[in-house]
Amino acid sequence: TESGETIVVSLSAVLEGDEISGMFMDITEKVKGEKLLIELNEKLRNINDRIHFINEELKESHNKYLSLFNNTGTATCLLDEPGTILLCNTKFEELSGYIKEEIEGKLKWTDLTAEEDIIRVNKIRDQRIKGKSDPEDEYEFKFVDKNNNKKDVHIKVGFLPGSNKWIASLIDITKRK
């Protein structure tokens, strides 16, 4: 160009007899667009690779924590704010007499609490939900299994940061009492 700028052109030529006719077309913007698309495509490929890597790490981390949860030596469960048992391990199944399918998403904490302890256990839970600075995180109560047997249980409850869920570990101390 007159300003010294380089442009990309496409040339079309036609030969008719002894005459050649042709046309020049400025395709500079098209070429720039194609280069930009190639660069963006490469960036997307890198992002997809990173997402795949993160998903694999997340899956591995999930499997590790699930293994820890399932293989701990105590009955353990995950509870939501209203007290529904969302997840439990095999030790919890053994303590309760129920199988996972009967527990997870179906039983509430109070379903497994003896009548005489429900008010106290709910009060502790309510303090935890309201964010009281020092709710009891360890206490004892009467646990009622599927066969209506009462068991003395020591419980430790911890809040899972970034959620409205709690993890509870229980130890049957009936034989000690």
C-alpha beads as a LAMMPS data file, in Angstrom:
LAMMPS data file: protein, C-alpha beads

177 atoms
176 bonds

1 atom types
1 bond types

-500.0 500.0 xlo xhi
-500.0 500.0 ylo yhi
-500.0 500.0 zlo zhi

Masses

1 110.0

Atoms # bond

1 1 1 0.000 0.000 0.000
2 1 1 1.026 3.633 -0.214
3 1 1 1.446 3.757 3.583
4 1 1 3.869 0.834 3.503
5 1 1 1.405 -1.589 5.117
6 1 1 1.556 -5.155 3.859
7 1 1 -1.687 -6.702 2.733
8 1 1 -2.566 -10.210 1.740
9 1 1 -4.286 -10.582 -1.601
10 1 1 -5.950 -13.323 -3.542
11 1 1 -5.443 -13.332 -7.288
12 1 1 -7.876 -14.828 -9.753
13 1 1 -6.868 -14.948 -13.419
14 1 1 -8.650 -16.101 -16.539
15 1 1 -7.026 -16.690 -19.932
16 1 1 -9.302 -16.005 -22.908
17 1 1 -7.470 -16.403 -26.155
18 1 1 -4.494 -14.090 -26.020
19 1 1 -5.873 -11.997 -23.194
20 1 1 -5.475 -12.530 -19.495
21 1 1 -7.924 -10.876 -17.168
22 1 1 -7.609 -10.968 -13.413
23 1 1 -8.877 -9.719 -10.156
24 1 1 -7.101 -8.928 -6.888
25 1 1 -8.972 -9.236 -3.608
26 1 1 -7.695 -7.953 -0.246
27 1 1 -7.972 -10.943 2.160
28 1 1 -5.834 -9.478 4.935
29 1 1 -8.670 -9.506 7.505
30 1 1 -9.649 -13.058 6.561
31 1 1 -6.069 -14.282 7.122
32 1 1 -5.880 -12.414 10.432
33 1 1 -9.171 -14.037 11.458
34 1 1 -7.910 -17.501 10.501
35 1 1 -4.715 -16.988 12.526
36 1 1 -6.788 -15.822 15.492
37 1 1 -9.022 -18.900 15.201
38 1 1 -5.958 -21.164 15.159
39 1 1 -4.589 -19.440 18.282
40 1 1 -7.954 -19.671 20.072
41 1 1 -8.317 -23.299 19.106
42 1 1 -4.898 -24.034 20.635
43 1 1 -5.854 -22.180 23.821
44 1 1 -9.102 -24.155 24.029
45 1 1 -7.178 -27.381 23.555
46 1 1 -4.878 -26.378 26.444
47 1 1 -7.875 -25.492 28.624
48 1 1 -9.544 -28.831 27.826
49 1 1 -6.322 -30.674 28.711
50 1 1 -6.176 -28.780 32.017
51 1 1 -9.848 -29.538 32.779
52 1 1 -9.244 -33.218 32.077
53 1 1 -6.204 -33.205 34.392
54 1 1 -8.153 -31.436 37.165
55 1 1 -11.062 -33.866 36.787
56 1 1 -8.684 -36.800 37.126
57 1 1 -7.120 -35.274 40.248
58 1 1 -10.585 -34.582 41.685
59 1 1 -11.684 -38.150 40.969
60 1 1 -8.532 -39.510 42.640
61 1 1 -9.036 -37.230 45.656
62 1 1 -12.702 -38.245 45.917
63 1 1 -11.760 -41.930 45.809
64 1 1 -9.113 -41.445 48.510
65 1 1 -11.489 -39.665 50.871
66 1 1 -14.277 -42.133 50.163
67 1 1 -11.879 -44.965 50.969
68 1 1 -10.887 -43.257 54.227
69 1 1 -14.566 -42.703 55.066
70 1 1 -15.515 -46.308 54.325
71 1 1 -12.529 -47.904 56.049
72 1 1 -12.341 -45.934 59.249
73 1 1 -12.648 -47.994 62.418
74 1 1 -15.753 -46.182 63.623
75 1 1 -19.341 -45.864 62.474
76 1 1 -19.344 -42.694 60.387
77 1 1 -22.028 -40.760 58.563
78 1 1 -22.533 -37.507 56.698
79 1 1 -25.546 -35.410 57.721
80 1 1 -27.285 -32.420 56.192
81 1 1 -28.638 -29.482 58.178
82 1 1 -32.082 -31.017 58.901
83 1 1 -30.347 -34.177 60.129
84 1 1 -30.887 -36.487 57.161
85 1 1 -28.165 -39.109 56.801
86 1 1 -26.694 -38.591 53.339
87 1 1 -23.869 -41.117 53.439
88 1 1 -22.772 -43.839 55.829
89 1 1 -20.042 -46.446 56.044
90 1 1 -20.236 -50.191 56.759
91 1 1 -19.467 -49.696 60.461
92 1 1 -22.528 -47.453 60.635
93 1 1 -24.571 -50.184 58.941
94 1 1 -23.327 -52.653 61.561
95 1 1 -24.175 -50.303 64.442
96 1 1 -27.646 -49.461 63.132
97 1 1 -28.664 -52.827 61.715
98 1 1 -29.822 -51.122 58.524
99 1 1 -28.263 -51.358 55.065
100 1 1 -27.118 -48.265 53.162
101 1 1 -30.180 -48.291 50.921
102 1 1 -32.419 -48.047 53.992
103 1 1 -30.362 -45.244 55.536
104 1 1 -28.937 -42.852 52.969
105 1 1 -31.354 -40.056 52.125
106 1 1 -34.134 -41.789 54.077
107 1 1 -33.341 -41.832 57.793
108 1 1 -33.002 -38.744 59.921
109 1 1 -30.711 -38.599 62.900
110 1 1 -33.704 -38.531 65.237
111 1 1 -34.901 -41.875 63.804
112 1 1 -31.892 -43.444 65.521
113 1 1 -32.061 -41.448 68.753
114 1 1 -33.848 -42.755 71.845
115 1 1 -36.931 -40.768 72.798
116 1 1 -35.360 -39.610 76.066
117 1 1 -32.414 -38.017 74.196
118 1 1 -34.170 -36.409 71.208
119 1 1 -34.707 -32.997 72.824
120 1 1 -31.101 -32.767 74.026
121 1 1 -29.619 -33.983 70.721
122 1 1 -31.818 -31.552 68.734
123 1 1 -30.776 -28.684 71.006
124 1 1 -27.111 -29.447 70.326
125 1 1 -27.829 -29.656 66.576
126 1 1 -29.735 -26.350 66.642
127 1 1 -26.810 -24.650 68.396
128 1 1 -24.512 -25.940 65.666
129 1 1 -26.827 -24.729 62.875
130 1 1 -27.209 -21.281 64.452
131 1 1 -23.432 -20.995 64.515
132 1 1 -23.096 -20.850 68.275
133 1 1 -19.428 -20.347 68.925
134 1 1 -19.054 -23.386 71.164
135 1 1 -21.628 -26.116 70.466
136 1 1 -20.876 -29.537 71.885
137 1 1 -18.987 -31.558 69.334
138 1 1 -18.655 -34.663 71.527
139 1 1 -21.348 -36.163 73.700
140 1 1 -23.114 -39.397 74.567
141 1 1 -26.657 -40.455 73.805
142 1 1 -28.850 -43.515 73.429
143 1 1 -28.774 -44.848 69.879
144 1 1 -31.691 -47.029 68.704
145 1 1 -30.933 -49.682 66.069
146 1 1 -33.256 -51.322 63.549
147 1 1 -34.321 -53.966 66.109
148 1 1 -35.160 -51.233 68.621
149 1 1 -32.149 -52.085 70.791
150 1 1 -30.787 -49.099 72.709
151 1 1 -27.042 -48.622 72.669
152 1 1 -24.924 -46.143 74.590
153 1 1 -22.964 -44.244 71.974
154 1 1 -20.210 -41.630 72.091
155 1 1 -20.418 -39.244 69.134
156 1 1 -17.973 -36.716 67.677
157 1 1 -19.447 -34.266 65.173
158 1 1 -17.541 -31.914 62.880
159 1 1 -18.684 -29.270 60.409
160 1 1 -17.554 -29.641 56.793
161 1 1 -16.275 -26.193 55.731
162 1 1 -17.961 -24.645 52.726
163 1 1 -21.147 -26.669 53.183
164 1 1 -24.116 -27.095 55.461
165 1 1 -23.109 -30.661 56.255
166 1 1 -21.628 -32.454 59.244
167 1 1 -19.652 -35.612 59.626
168 1 1 -20.320 -37.748 62.676
169 1 1 -18.264 -40.610 64.095
170 1 1 -19.894 -42.925 66.620
171 1 1 -18.484 -45.480 69.039
172 1 1 -20.668 -48.015 70.804
173 1 1 -19.750 -47.757 74.509
174 1 1 -22.593 -49.928 75.791
175 1 1 -20.251 -52.604 77.143
176 1 1 -18.253 -50.010 79.080
177 1 1 -21.286 -48.772 80.997

Bonds

1 1 1 2
2 1 2 3
3 1 3 4
4 1 4 5
5 1 5 6
6 1 6 7
7 1 7 8
8 1 8 9
9 1 9 10
10 1 10 11
11 1 11 12
12 1 12 13
13 1 13 14
14 1 14 15
15 1 15 16
16 1 16 17
17 1 17 18
18 1 18 19
19 1 19 20
20 1 20 21
21 1 21 22
22 1 22 23
23 1 23 24
24 1 24 25
25 1 25 26
26 1 26 27
27 1 27 28
28 1 28 29
29 1 29 30
30 1 30 31
31 1 31 32
32 1 32 33
33 1 33 34
34 1 34 35
35 1 35 36
36 1 36 37
37 1 37 38
38 1 38 39
39 1 39 40
40 1 40 41
41 1 41 42
42 1 42 43
43 1 43 44
44 1 44 45
45 1 45 46
46 1 46 47
47 1 47 48
48 1 48 49
49 1 49 50
50 1 50 51
51 1 51 52
52 1 52 53
53 1 53 54
54 1 54 55
55 1 55 56
56 1 56 57
57 1 57 58
58 1 58 59
59 1 59 60
60 1 60 61
61 1 61 62
62 1 62 63
63 1 63 64
64 1 64 65
65 1 65 66
66 1 66 67
67 1 67 68
68 1 68 69
69 1 69 70
70 1 70 71
71 1 71 72
72 1 72 73
73 1 73 74
74 1 74 75
75 1 75 76
76 1 76 77
77 1 77 78
78 1 78 79
79 1 79 80
80 1 80 81
81 1 81 82
82 1 82 83
83 1 83 84
84 1 84 85
85 1 85 86
86 1 86 87
87 1 87 88
88 1 88 89
89 1 89 90
90 1 90 91
91 1 91 92
92 1 92 93
93 1 93 94
94 1 94 95
95 1 95 96
96 1 96 97
97 1 97 98
98 1 98 99
99 1 99 100
100 1 100 101
101 1 101 102
102 1 102 103
103 1 103 104
104 1 104 105
105 1 105 106
106 1 106 107
107 1 107 108
108 1 108 109
109 1 109 110
110 1 110 111
111 1 111 112
112 1 112 113
113 1 113 114
114 1 114 115
115 1 115 116
116 1 116 117
117 1 117 118
118 1 118 119
119 1 119 120
120 1 120 121
121 1 121 122
122 1 122 123
123 1 123 124
124 1 124 125
125 1 125 126
126 1 126 127
127 1 127 128
128 1 128 129
129 1 129 130
130 1 130 131
131 1 131 132
132 1 132 133
133 1 133 134
134 1 134 135
135 1 135 136
136 1 136 137
137 1 137 138
138 1 138 139
139 1 139 140
140 1 140 141
141 1 141 142
142 1 142 143
143 1 143 144
144 1 144 145
145 1 145 146
146 1 146 147
147 1 147 148
148 1 148 149
149 1 149 150
150 1 150 151
151 1 151 152
152 1 152 153
153 1 153 154
154 1 154 155
155 1 155 156
156 1 156 157
157 1 157 158
158 1 158 159
159 1 159 160
160 1 160 161
161 1 161 162
162 1 162 163
163 1 163 164
164 1 164 165
165 1 165 166
166 1 166 167
167 1 167 168
168 1 168 169
169 1 169 170
170 1 170 171
171 1 171 172
172 1 172 173
173 1 173 174
174 1 174 175
175 1 175 176
176 1 176 177
